[in-house]
């Protein structure tokens, strides 16, 4: 059906682990660093908590893969700046 409408599937192979590895790692962090620790009792509390955690995750939490920088620091860095050797 997809091919009939000219739609291509984005995954490079059915069930390949690399297709969702970044999202899976993010949600693992969210669950273990926030959701399981706080045990939100209402959907509204969960929404507020996830909003706060995402803010923390992007602006304060250093990431090993980013040389302990935050995602915001990397994303908003001036591309004209040269990294120190």
N, C-alpha and C positions, 0 to 999 in steps of 0.2 A: 504494500500500500504506500509506504513512504517513497519508494523508488518511482512509483507511478506518478507521484506529484513532484518529483525532482528533489526530494529531501534526502540529504545524506546523514547518516548516523555519525555523531561526533566521537564515539568511542573507537579506539583503534583495535579492539578485540573484545568480544563478549566476555564479561567477567574478569577482565584484567585488573589487578590490584592497583596499578599505577593510575588508573582513570580517576580515582577519587581520593588518592592518598592525602592530598593537602586538606581537603574538606574533612576527611576522617580524623586527621591529626588535630585540626582546629576543634572539632566537636569533642574529641577526647579531652583536650585541655579545658574546654568549657564545662564539661561534666565533672571532671575530677577537681578542678580548681574553684568551681562556683556552685553548680547545681547540687551535687551530692553533699557538699559542706553546709549549704544553707537550707536545704529541704523546704523549698517554697511551698506554701500552703494554698495559694490561690493563683490562678492564671495572671491576675493583675500584678501580684508580687513577683512572679516569675518574669514578667515583661519588664518591670522596673529593674530587677536584678540583672537580667541579661543585658539591658541597655548600659547599666553601670559597668558590668564586666567587659563588654565590648569596648567601651571608652578606655578602661584600664588597659586592656589587651593591646590596643593600638597606640596608646600614648605614654604608658609608663612601664609596661612589662618588656624587659629586654629579651631578645630571642637569640638562641644559640646560632641558628642558621644565618642570622643577620649580624654576626659579630657583636652580640649583646646590645644592638641598637633596637629601637622600637620600630614597628612598621611605619608609623607616621614619619619618623626621622629619615628613613630610607626613601619613602615615597615622595616626600616633599623636599628632599635634598636638592640643592642647586646642581644640575648636571654639568655646569661649567666648572665646578670645584674639582680639583684634582686630589685624589686620596693621597695621604701621606705615605711615603715609602717605608 
